[in-house]
Amino acid sequence: MRIDIWSDYACPFCYIGKRRLENALSQFPDRDKVEVVYRSFQLDPTAAVKSDKDIHDLLASKYGMTRDKAKAMNEQLAEQARGVGLDFHFDTMQSTNTFDSHRLSHYASAQGKAAEMTERLLQAYFTESLNLGEHSVLVSLAVEVGLGQAATAAMLESEAYKDEVNADIAEGQRLNINGVPFFVFNNKYAVSGAQPGPVFTEVLDTVWAEEQNAPVLQVVGTGKSEGSTEDGCSDGSCSV
């Protein structure tokens, strides 16, 4: 089974949804046969690397509400996060442009470190209040998960993995994904948002049952065909 997850590192629901899926997978008997692929999405491609506004003011401005209302909403989010063992610090969180962090996650994936890098980036943003737009921060986080310091720094200074990030974003647009997190199971079922654990459990069971009940191909026409030989090629096909 394959699960593609479109998410952004500045999206609180993405971290919460990720943990809820992981909790469901931890109870799934065949979790070792599930491949999770992280796909890039940007909530605000125009965001600056450094902002002079805090998260509360940015939320208030985006939705036309008071700062107090924005703070209350963020506290509700923090409470949801605590429910899955996450510690969000909205008061010190640093808004930034996440494009380079997505490039880093693609680079980490190429080195077999996608899961570790994704988790580390989310923790850095929501719990440690680090600026994921700063290359020095990204390099430090990459080193923590086992990536080379010099190689990571060189990658970030280049245009590497820009096309991969844009391809993920374009694929999300093709699928009409306008909000994250967005989970796609076997390119057939989708779960939108940080749904409760039982929702993930249900779709995991459904997709797995379908995989196990896949129809067995019935071979038609098993007689010798023209051109059959004695060298391993017969019935119109070649075998090892």
Secondary structure, DSSP 8 states (H G I E B T S, - for coil): -EEEEEE-TT-HHHHHHHHHHHHHHHT-TTGGG-EEEEEE--S-TT--SS-SS-HHHHHHHHHT--HHHHHHHHHHHHHHHHTTT----TTT------HHHHHHHHHHHHTT-HHHHHHHHHHHHHTS---TT-HHHHHHHHHHTT--HHHHHHHHHTTTTHHHHHHHHHHHHHTT--SS-EEEETTTEEEESS--HHHHHHHHHHHHHHHHT---------S--TT--SSSEETTEE--
